[in-house]
Amino acid sequence: MFGRIVIVLLVAVFLWAVLARDSGAGAKPRFHIVRTGETLWSIAAERYGGDPREGVWKLQARNALVGSTIVPGQRLVIP
């Protein structure tokens, strides 16, 4: 009896893993085009409330930035 329950559960988990799909209901990404004189800090301060450090970290992580260097015209994804 226990073996049948385990088999049914394994089949159910397998089917769920195979059939589950993204619904596409996520928000569309927002972008920011860097202007002359802007820094990650100034963008984070403008976009996020409170301490801009967390915003800088989010921007770096989302845009795969190694440092804090950005250039005018660069397109950043806003998390």
C-alpha positions as MATLAB code, in Angstrom:
seq = 'MFGRIVIVLLVAVFLWAVLARDSGAGAKPRFHIVRTGETLWSIAAERYGGDPREGVWKLQARNALVGSTIVPGQRLVIP';
ca = [
       0.000    0.000    0.000;
       2.788    2.422    0.940;
       4.624    1.629   -2.296;
       1.588    2.545   -4.396;
       1.221    5.887   -2.630;
       4.877    6.672   -3.245;
       4.567    5.738   -6.923;
       1.435    7.901   -7.343;
       3.177   10.837   -5.655;
       6.283   10.444   -7.815;
       4.183   10.318  -10.990;
       2.244   13.411   -9.861;
       5.443   15.345   -9.147;
       6.912   14.270  -12.484;
       3.801   15.351  -14.395;
       3.713   18.676  -12.555;
       7.385   19.307  -13.383;
       6.838   18.486  -17.060;
       3.568   20.376  -17.528;
       4.151   23.466  -15.354;
       4.917   26.509  -17.482;
       5.447   30.194  -16.956;
       2.169   32.043  -17.378;
       3.862   35.122  -18.791;
       2.001   37.261  -16.262;
       5.148   38.917  -14.921;
       5.683   42.642  -15.196;
       7.458   43.919  -18.279;
      11.006   45.058  -17.532;
      11.648   48.780  -17.172;
      14.740   50.397  -18.649;
      16.790   53.495  -17.937;
      19.112   55.123  -20.465;
      22.115   56.613  -18.661;
      22.511   60.357  -19.176;
      25.719   62.394  -18.880;
      26.680   62.938  -15.249;
      24.561   60.122  -13.845;
      25.975   57.487  -11.520;
      24.541   54.260  -10.165;
      24.139   56.097   -6.867;
      22.099   58.931   -8.415;
      19.901   56.491  -10.349;
      19.325   54.380   -7.224;
      18.536   57.476   -5.152;
      15.995   58.574   -7.766;
      14.347   55.149   -8.217;
      14.453   53.639   -4.709;
      13.460   55.186   -1.404;
      15.706   55.192    1.628;
      19.365   54.195    1.507;
      20.550   54.100   -2.145;
      23.156   51.391   -1.444;
      20.583   48.627   -1.768;
      19.397   50.133   -5.060;
      22.989   50.230   -6.338;
      23.430   46.549   -5.447;
      20.163   45.648   -7.215;
      21.186   47.576  -10.336;
      24.623   45.943  -10.381;
      23.206   42.439   -9.940;
      20.391   42.818  -12.489;
      22.685   44.307  -15.142;
      25.685   42.037  -14.434;
      27.905   45.006  -13.631;
      31.242   44.131  -12.028;
      31.968   47.642  -10.781;
      30.116   50.904  -10.603;
      31.198   52.271  -13.982;
      28.395   53.230  -16.354;
      28.545   55.320  -19.520;
      26.086   57.737  -21.131;
      23.750   55.943  -23.514;
      24.031   52.646  -21.656;
      20.691   50.883  -21.175;
      20.075   49.563  -17.670;
      17.300   47.205  -16.639;
      15.542   48.542  -13.553;
      14.721   45.704  -11.143;
];
